[in-house]
Each structure stands twice: as C-alpha cells, then as structure tokens.
Amino acid sequence: MKKNILIIGNSAKESALAKMLSEEFEVYVAPGNDSMKEFATIIDIREGNVIELLNFALENDIYFTIASSEDAINQDVANLFSDNGLMIFAPSAESAQFAINKSIAKKLFYKLRLPTPRFAVYEKRNLAIDYLKNCEMPVVIKTDNHKTKNSVMVCPTYNIAKSFIEDCFFSGEQKVIIEEYVYGTNFSFYVITDGYKALPLGSARDYKFSLDGDGGIWTEGMGASSPFTKLTYDHEDYIMNEVVYPLINYMSEELTPYMGILGFDGILTPEGDVAIIQCRPFLQDHDAQNILSLLDEDIFKLMHACTIGSFSDDYDILDFKDEFAVSAVLSSGQVKNEVIEGLDNIQENTFVGHINTKQNEYTEYETLGDRTIVLTSVAKTMGRASSNLYDDIEEIEFKGKTYRKDICKLPEYLYN
C-alpha cells in the first residue's frame, strides 16, 4: 500500500512536485488546484489554516508533509507538525523570516556582508521619498513581502519611483525597500539543507520582465532556462561559500536552523560579479519543473533525509541529468473565464503547470487572469528544448494569450 503524503500549496510548483511523487505515493494537496485532480487528491483547506491541516494529517495517516506555501511556513506549520509527532519538510517560521520578508533579508545580508546591492528600508512615506532625491536612476522599489503582482517596480525616473512608493503606502504596505538597480542577468540558485549542510539543487536563468528584451514591468517570472550556463563552477563555489554557508551557519548559531529548500534571486553582472537580491523559502512557479526535471536524485529521499537528520551523512554531492529545461509562462492579462484550448496537443516531454486557472462544468480549463499556465520542455540541448517549447505554445490558444518570445533567444552578449 502506498504511503500518504501531504503537500501544502496551490500552484505550479506544488503541481510539479505532486505529479512526480504520485508515482510512488498517495498524494494529497491542500488546497491545490483543479489541475492536480488528475494525479492527487485535493483537500479544501486553506494554506494558513495550520490547525485544520494538522487535524487532517493526524486523521488520515499522513506519513510525510511538504510545506511549500509561504503562508503555511509563516504560520509555523513546521513546528506545529513536529510537536505533534509528524514528519514535515519545511523551515520553522522563525528561521524562514529572512526568506519571506525582504527587509529582514536585506538587513541580514548587510550584517553578514553578503554581496547585495545598496538599499534602504523605510516605514514612512515622506522619508522614503526624501531618500529618492539622492538616488541614481533607475532604482528598484519593493514591498516587504513576496506577492504575485505589484511587489517590485524598476523605476527609470524619480516621478515613477515616487508614485509607486505612494501607491504602496496607500494600499496598506507597512514598509518599502529602495534598492540600487544592478545591470546584468537575473538568475535563481537553489540549495537543499538540513540546517547545517547544504547542497546545490540547481540554477535557472530567470526572465523576470514581462516583455521581450527585458522590457515592460517586473514580474514574479515569465520563464526560465536551466541550468544557467553562464553561472560557472567558480560562481557556484562563491555563492556556496560566501552566501549560503554564512547564512545557514548564522541561523544555526542563533538556534534557529533553516531546514528546507532555500532559493536565491541573483544578478550576474557583465563583469562576472554576483549580486544576491533576495531569498525564497521554496522553488518558484516558473522554474520548479525545470529544477525537479534535471535533478537525477529521488527528491523525496532528499527531503526525508533532511527531516530525520541523516542528510549530512547520506549525501556529499547531488547528481544531475545531462539535459536542459526551458519554461515559459502564458498570461491572459485582464482576461478571465476564457477556455484554454490545445492542452491535449502538446508533446510528451512538455509539462504543464497551472498557476491561475479553474475547471468549468465541462472539465475544460479556463483563465483566471494574470499568469495563467507555465509550460516546461526538457531535451538534450537547450536549443531543442526551446524549439519544442515554442512549438507547443503555438498549440495552446485562449483569449488574451501573451508570453515572452525570446527565451533562450537573446544575443549572447546579454547573457554575460
């Protein structure tokens, strides 16, 4: 009989993980989304309702839980489950604050002297606007928490930056981060850690801007390609030694070890320098399938080893497949409730992750606005993966469909 696993979350990253684990386990996802019904059981419990999640786990013989939801992590689902004798792969709320709150991360980066752009954190609108007057443009304005939209703005002028800061405070934000803009290529770098030892889980070249050529507005991600080939072994060693270990060592010394997947949003400058922008407490929707597809390890065994304390003894290095993965996010913008056609026509090596969709009474998927689905193609070469991806994108139709057409197609000098 298959053991029961609970995944807490509701988007494409949970879908990628749930589908992979469903081959070996009986998978439950709370709250999940309609697309996961094909390979998992969906549980109608909100991510932040950790007491109800605990009761469900106790009543349904859940063997292992994975919390990828920031809301659940911030509600300290890890300690709640552990205190009740349940195995869970997730950082404690206290240890994860730097991965959830950008201002805490930036202050910790500064304290540990990690390579990060200059910044300032303000809790008052007038002080933030006064600081802007001496900033070199463009400048990056961020809200404190990760949100699906309107959390980051790259502002080319003082007036745009001032307006965005005003909008943030008027909409109820308690603080904003003003950050120096660093020119270069955006990437994500992930590690898995038991709180004491960390190993690289993979990298991705991130396409954050909404339009081709890095135009338009900043988003949570419009696509990715993995591995990020411009990130050399020397770069990875630098990130591990100068960023990852200083962070996890500090957390363990503070008696709040971080156990889980830890993501780093970074920029590789034209000069070859690395700047770390912020952290994430799990994989991101637009690159989760990339990372998991290229990992030549059993992801459950890795998570389980971290949870039971055998990770440091069991693993010295992780194996990866000699393949490439490319993903693109398809957005419907303001258009909602439009049927998505062509999902049955995509190729075998292309995966579909649902970010913002629903099923209608005819079991057709419909758009719910903004980032809608993410397609990921895996192949032996980056070019083939990209070509297959765009072939499959052409098969999918819905009103308002937009996507970046330049993933893995930018001039070479823009990757340096």
C-alpha positions as CSV (number, residue, x, y, z in Angstrom):
1,M,0.0,0.0,0.0
2,K,1.2,3.5,-0.9
3,K,2.1,5.8,1.9
4,N,0.2,9.1,2.2
5,I,2.0,12.4,1.5
6,L,0.5,15.9,2.1
7,I,1.7,18.9,0.1
8,I,0.7,22.4,1.3
9,G,0.3,24.9,-1.5
10,N,-1.8,25.6,-4.6
11,S,0.2,26.5,-7.7
12,A,2.5,25.2,-10.4
13,K,5.4,24.4,-8.0
14,E,3.2,22.1,-6.0
15,S,1.8,20.6,-9.1
16,A,5.3,19.7,-10.4
17,L,6.2,18.1,-7.1
18,A,2.9,16.3,-6.6
19,K,2.9,14.7,-10.0
20,M,6.4,13.5,-9.5
21,L,5.7,12.0,-6.1
22,S,2.4,10.5,-7.2
23,E,4.2,7.7,-9.0
24,E,5.3,6.3,-5.6
25,F,2.9,7.8,-3.0
26,E,-0.7,8.6,-2.4
27,V,-0.5,12.4,-2.7
28,Y,-2.9,14.9,-1.0
29,V,-2.6,18.6,-1.8
30,A,-4.1,21.4,0.3
31,P,-5.7,23.4,-1.1
32,G,-4.2,22.5,-4.5
33,N,-5.9,23.5,-7.8
34,D,-8.2,21.8,-10.3
35,S,-5.4,20.5,-12.5
36,M,-3.9,18.4,-9.7
37,K,-7.1,16.2,-9.6
38,E,-5.5,14.1,-12.4
39,F,-2.8,12.7,-10.1
40,A,-3.6,13.8,-6.5
41,T,-6.4,14.2,-4.0
42,I,-7.4,17.9,-3.5
43,I,-8.2,18.9,0.1
44,D,-10.2,22.0,0.7
45,I,-8.2,23.5,3.5
46,R,-6.5,26.9,3.2
47,E,-2.8,27.1,3.5
48,G,-2.8,29.3,6.5
49,N,-5.2,27.2,8.5
50,V,-2.5,25.1,10.0
51,I,-4.6,23.7,12.9
52,E,-7.1,22.2,10.4
53,L,-4.2,20.9,8.3
54,L,-2.7,19.2,11.4
55,N,-6.0,17.6,12.2
56,F,-6.3,16.3,8.6
57,A,-2.8,14.9,8.8
58,L,-3.5,13.1,12.1
59,E,-6.8,11.7,10.9
60,N,-5.7,10.5,7.5
61,D,-2.4,8.7,8.4
62,I,-0.2,11.2,6.6
63,Y,3.3,9.8,6.6
64,F,5.2,12.9,5.4
65,T,4.3,16.6,4.8
66,I,5.9,19.1,2.5
67,A,5.0,22.8,3.0
68,S,5.9,24.9,0.0
69,S,3.4,27.7,0.9
70,E,4.9,30.9,2.4
71,D,1.6,31.4,4.2
72,A,1.8,28.0,5.9
73,I,5.5,28.4,6.7
74,N,4.9,31.8,8.2
75,Q,2.1,30.3,10.4
76,D,4.8,27.9,11.7
77,V,3.3,24.8,10.3
78,A,6.8,23.1,10.7
79,N,6.9,23.3,14.5
80,L,3.2,22.6,14.9
81,F,3.5,19.3,12.9
82,S,6.8,18.3,14.6
83,D,5.4,19.0,18.1
84,N,2.6,16.5,17.3
85,G,4.9,13.8,16.1
86,L,4.6,14.3,12.3
87,M,7.4,14.5,9.8
88,I,7.4,17.7,7.8
89,F,9.9,19.2,5.3
90,A,9.7,22.9,5.9
91,P,11.6,25.6,7.7
92,S,10.3,27.0,11.0
93,A,8.6,30.4,10.9
94,E,11.4,31.9,12.9
95,S,14.2,30.6,10.7
96,A,12.3,31.5,7.4
97,Q,11.7,35.1,8.1
98,F,14.6,36.3,6.0
99,A,13.3,34.2,3.1
100,I,9.8,35.7,3.5
101,N,10.4,39.3,4.4
102,K,12.7,41.2,2.1
103,S,13.6,43.9,4.6
104,I,14.8,41.2,7.1
105,A,16.8,39.6,4.3
106,K,18.5,42.8,3.3
107,K,19.4,43.7,6.9
108,L,20.8,40.2,7.4
109,F,22.8,40.4,4.1
110,Y,24.3,43.7,5.3
111,K,25.1,42.2,8.8
112,L,26.9,39.2,7.2
113,R,28.5,41.3,4.5
114,L,26.9,39.3,1.7
115,P,27.2,40.6,-1.9
116,T,23.9,42.6,-2.2
117,P,23.0,45.9,-3.8
118,R,22.9,49.0,-1.6
119,F,19.5,49.5,-0.1
120,A,17.3,51.5,2.4
121,V,14.2,50.4,4.3
122,Y,11.5,52.9,5.2
123,E,8.3,52.7,7.2
124,K,7.3,56.3,6.4
125,R,6.3,57.6,3.0
126,N,7.9,61.0,3.3
127,L,11.2,59.7,4.4
128,A,11.3,57.2,1.6
129,I,10.5,59.9,-1.0
130,D,13.2,62.2,0.5
131,Y,15.7,59.4,0.2
132,L,14.8,59.1,-3.5
133,K,16.1,62.6,-4.3
134,N,19.7,61.5,-3.9
135,C,19.3,58.1,-5.7
136,E,20.7,57.4,-9.1
137,M,18.1,56.2,-11.6
138,P,16.9,53.6,-12.3
139,V,16.0,52.4,-8.8
140,V,14.2,49.3,-7.6
141,I,11.2,49.7,-5.2
142,K,10.0,46.6,-3.4
143,T,7.2,45.8,-0.9
144,D,8.3,43.8,2.1
145,N,6.6,40.5,1.2
146,H,6.5,38.4,-1.9
147,K,3.3,38.9,-3.8
148,T,2.2,37.6,-7.2
149,K,1.9,41.1,-8.6
150,N,2.8,44.8,-7.9
151,S,5.6,43.8,-5.4
152,V,8.6,45.1,-7.3
153,M,8.9,48.1,-9.7
154,V,12.0,49.0,-11.6
155,C,11.7,52.8,-11.8
156,P,13.5,54.7,-14.5
157,T,12.6,58.2,-13.2
158,Y,12.1,59.9,-9.8
159,N,8.5,60.6,-10.6
160,I,7.7,57.0,-11.3
161,A,9.5,55.9,-8.2
162,K,7.7,58.5,-6.0
163,S,4.3,57.4,-7.4
164,F,5.0,53.7,-6.7
165,I,6.1,54.4,-3.2
166,E,2.9,56.4,-2.6
167,D,0.8,53.6,-4.1
168,C,2.5,51.1,-1.8
169,F,1.7,53.0,1.4
170,F,-1.8,54.0,0.3
171,S,-2.5,50.3,-0.3
172,G,-1.5,49.4,3.2
173,E,2.1,48.4,2.9
174,Q,4.0,48.9,6.2
175,K,7.4,49.4,4.7
176,V,9.2,49.6,1.4
177,I,12.7,48.7,0.3
178,I,14.6,51.1,-2.1
179,E,17.4,49.2,-3.8
180,E,20.2,50.2,-6.2
181,Y,19.5,48.8,-9.7
182,V,22.2,46.3,-10.8
183,Y,22.6,45.7,-14.6
184,G,23.0,42.1,-15.6
185,T,21.3,38.8,-16.0
186,N,18.7,37.6,-13.4
187,F,19.1,34.0,-12.1
188,S,17.9,31.7,-9.4
189,F,20.1,29.4,-7.4
190,Y,18.6,26.7,-5.1
191,V,20.0,24.6,-2.3
192,I,18.6,21.9,-0.1
193,T,19.7,22.0,3.5
194,D,19.1,20.2,6.8
195,G,20.1,23.4,8.6
196,Y,23.8,22.5,8.9
197,K,24.8,21.2,5.5
198,A,23.7,22.5,2.1
199,L,24.0,21.1,-1.4
200,P,23.2,22.9,-4.7
201,L,19.8,21.8,-6.1
202,G,20.1,23.6,-9.5
203,S,20.1,27.0,-11.2
204,A,17.9,28.9,-13.7
205,R,18.3,31.9,-15.9
206,D,15.3,34.0,-14.9
207,Y,13.1,36.0,-17.3
208,K,11.5,38.5,-14.9
209,F,10.3,41.3,-17.1
210,S,7.0,41.0,-18.9
211,L,8.1,41.8,-22.4
212,D,10.8,40.6,-24.8
213,G,14.3,42.1,-24.4
214,D,13.6,42.6,-20.6
215,G,11.1,45.3,-21.3
216,G,7.8,46.0,-19.6
217,I,7.1,45.6,-15.9
218,W,8.9,43.3,-13.4
219,T,7.0,40.1,-12.7
220,E,7.4,37.1,-10.4
221,G,8.7,35.3,-13.5
222,M,7.8,34.9,-17.2
223,G,10.1,31.9,-17.9
224,A,13.4,30.3,-17.2
225,S,16.1,28.1,-18.7
226,S,18.1,25.5,-16.7
227,P,20.8,25.1,-15.9
228,F,22.0,28.7,-16.1
229,T,25.1,28.0,-18.2
230,K,26.8,31.3,-17.6
231,L,27.0,30.5,-13.9
232,T,30.3,28.8,-13.7
233,Y,31.6,26.3,-11.1
234,D,33.6,29.2,-9.7
235,H,30.4,31.3,-9.4
236,E,28.6,28.4,-7.7
237,D,31.5,27.9,-5.2
238,Y,31.5,31.6,-4.5
239,I,27.7,31.5,-3.8
240,M,28.0,28.5,-1.6
241,N,31.0,29.8,0.4
242,E,30.2,33.5,0.5
243,V,26.4,33.4,0.7
244,V,24.8,30.1,1.5
245,Y,27.0,28.9,4.3
246,P,27.3,32.3,6.1
247,L,23.5,32.3,6.2
248,I,22.8,28.8,7.3
249,N,25.7,28.9,9.8
250,Y,24.4,32.1,11.3
251,M,20.9,30.6,11.6
252,S,22.1,27.5,13.3
253,E,24.3,29.6,15.7
254,E,21.1,31.5,16.6
255,L,19.5,28.2,17.4
256,T,17.0,28.6,14.5
257,P,18.5,26.3,11.8
258,Y,16.8,26.6,8.4
259,M,15.7,23.2,7.1
260,G,14.2,23.1,3.6
261,I,14.8,24.3,0.1
262,L,16.3,27.8,0.0
263,G,16.3,29.9,-3.1
264,F,18.4,32.9,-4.0
265,D,17.4,35.5,-6.6
266,G,20.6,37.0,-8.0
267,I,22.1,39.0,-10.8
268,L,25.2,38.1,-12.8
269,T,26.8,41.4,-13.9
270,P,28.6,41.9,-17.3
271,E,31.9,41.9,-15.3
272,G,31.1,38.4,-13.9
273,D,30.2,39.5,-10.4
274,V,27.3,38.1,-8.4
275,A,24.8,40.2,-6.5
276,I,22.2,38.4,-4.3
277,I,18.8,40.3,-4.3
278,Q,16.6,38.2,-2.0
279,C,15.7,34.7,-0.8
280,R,12.8,32.3,-1.3
281,P,11.6,29.5,1.0
282,F,11.0,27.1,-1.8
283,L,11.1,26.8,-5.6
284,Q,9.2,29.3,-7.8
285,D,6.3,28.5,-10.1
286,H,8.1,29.4,-13.3
287,D,11.2,27.3,-12.6
288,A,10.1,24.5,-10.3
289,Q,9.6,21.9,-13.1
290,N,13.0,22.9,-14.6
291,I,14.8,22.2,-11.3
292,L,13.0,19.0,-10.5
293,S,13.3,17.6,-14.0
294,L,17.0,17.9,-14.2
295,L,17.7,16.5,-10.7
296,D,18.9,12.9,-11.0
297,E,18.1,12.1,-7.4
298,D,14.9,11.0,-5.6
299,I,13.6,14.3,-4.3
300,F,11.6,12.5,-1.6
301,K,14.7,10.8,-0.2
302,L,16.5,14.1,-0.1
303,M,13.7,15.8,1.8
304,H,13.2,12.8,4.1
305,A,16.9,12.7,4.9
306,C,16.8,16.4,5.9
307,T,13.8,15.7,8.1
308,I,15.2,12.7,10.0
309,G,18.7,14.1,10.3
310,S,20.7,11.8,8.0
311,F,21.2,14.3,5.2
312,S,24.8,15.2,6.2
313,D,25.9,11.6,6.4
314,D,24.0,10.3,3.3
315,Y,24.8,13.0,0.7
316,D,28.1,14.7,-0.3
317,I,27.1,15.6,-3.9
318,L,23.9,15.5,-5.9
319,D,23.7,14.1,-9.4
320,F,22.0,15.9,-12.3
321,K,20.8,14.8,-15.7
322,D,22.7,15.7,-18.8
323,E,19.7,17.6,-20.2
324,F,18.3,21.1,-20.4
325,A,14.9,22.6,-19.4
326,V,13.2,25.7,-20.7
327,S,9.9,27.1,-19.4
328,A,7.6,30.0,-20.4
329,V,4.6,31.5,-18.6
330,L,1.5,32.2,-20.6
331,S,-0.6,35.1,-19.3
332,S,-4.1,36.1,-20.0
333,G,-3.7,39.6,-18.6
334,Q,-7.1,41.0,-17.5
335,V,-9.0,38.4,-19.4
336,K,-10.8,35.9,-17.3
337,N,-13.2,32.9,-17.7
338,E,-11.9,32.1,-21.2
339,V,-11.5,28.4,-22.2
340,I,-7.9,27.2,-22.7
341,E,-7.7,25.1,-25.9
342,G,-4.9,22.8,-27.1
343,L,-3.6,21.4,-23.8
344,D,-4.1,17.8,-25.2
345,N,-1.9,18.6,-28.2
346,I,1.5,19.2,-26.5
347,Q,4.4,16.9,-26.8
348,E,5.3,14.1,-24.2
349,N,8.4,16.0,-22.9
350,T,6.5,19.2,-22.2
351,F,4.9,19.7,-18.8
352,V,2.0,22.0,-18.0
353,G,1.8,23.7,-14.6
354,H,-1.4,25.6,-13.7
355,I,-0.8,28.9,-11.9
356,N,-4.2,30.7,-12.2
357,T,-6.9,28.5,-13.8
358,K,-10.1,26.7,-13.0
359,Q,-12.2,23.9,-14.5
360,N,-15.7,24.6,-15.7
361,E,-18.6,22.2,-15.6
362,Y,-17.3,20.6,-18.8
363,T,-13.9,19.9,-17.2
364,E,-12.4,22.5,-19.5
365,Y,-9.7,24.8,-18.1
366,E,-10.5,28.5,-18.0
367,T,-8.3,31.5,-17.4
368,L,-8.5,33.5,-14.1
369,G,-6.3,36.4,-15.3
370,D,-2.6,37.3,-15.0
371,R,0.0,34.5,-15.1
372,T,-2.1,31.5,-16.2
373,I,0.0,28.4,-17.0
374,V,3.7,27.6,-17.3
375,L,5.0,25.2,-20.0
376,T,8.3,23.4,-19.5
377,S,10.2,21.4,-22.1
378,V,13.1,19.1,-21.4
379,A,15.6,18.0,-24.1
380,K,19.3,17.0,-24.6
381,T,20.1,20.5,-25.8
382,M,18.9,24.0,-24.8
383,G,18.1,24.8,-28.4
384,R,15.9,21.7,-28.8
385,A,14.1,22.3,-25.5
386,S,13.4,25.9,-26.6
387,S,12.2,24.9,-30.0
388,N,9.9,22.2,-28.7
389,L,8.6,24.6,-26.1
390,Y,7.6,27.2,-28.6
391,D,6.0,24.6,-30.9
392,D,3.8,23.6,-28.0
393,I,2.9,27.2,-27.1
394,E,1.5,27.5,-30.6
395,E,-0.8,24.6,-29.9
396,I,-2.4,26.4,-27.0
397,E,-5.0,29.1,-27.5
398,F,-7.0,31.4,-25.2
399,K,-8.2,34.9,-25.4
400,G,-5.6,37.4,-24.2
401,K,-2.7,35.0,-24.5
402,T,0.7,36.7,-24.1
403,Y,4.2,35.3,-23.4
404,R,7.8,36.1,-24.0
405,K,9.1,35.0,-27.4
406,D,12.8,35.5,-26.7
407,I,13.5,32.8,-24.0
408,C,16.9,31.3,-24.9
409,K,17.0,33.6,-28.0
410,L,18.7,36.7,-26.7
411,P,22.0,37.8,-28.2
412,E,24.9,36.1,-26.5
413,Y,26.4,39.3,-25.1
414,L,23.3,39.8,-22.9
415,Y,23.9,36.6,-21.1
416,N,27.4,37.6,-20.0
